[in-house]
Amino acid sequence: MPQPQEAVSINIRAKARQRDLIDQAASRLGRSRSEFMLDAACREAEDVLLDQAFFTVDAGTFARFQALLDTPLPPSDKLRRLLKTKAPWEK
């Protein structure tokens, strides 16, 4: 069974308006400032690390992958409807 990890402190400086904004958002979610900031920072850290993932494949696999990217999908009614639909922020 894995051992629980020891909690450590992370200290940062922020401007009052930044702290207030974070507090307001945390409050809306019913969370503490620390919980809110730690979750947001961890999500961002995961995104950064995942964006930098490096995959290697052999030449044949890469050629097939490149061919898939270069070949457009055939048009369909579903795709046409999607392209005609306004984004939620445009409505």
Helices and strands as residue ranges (DSSP letters): H 16-28, H 33-51, H 59-70, H 77-84, G 88-90
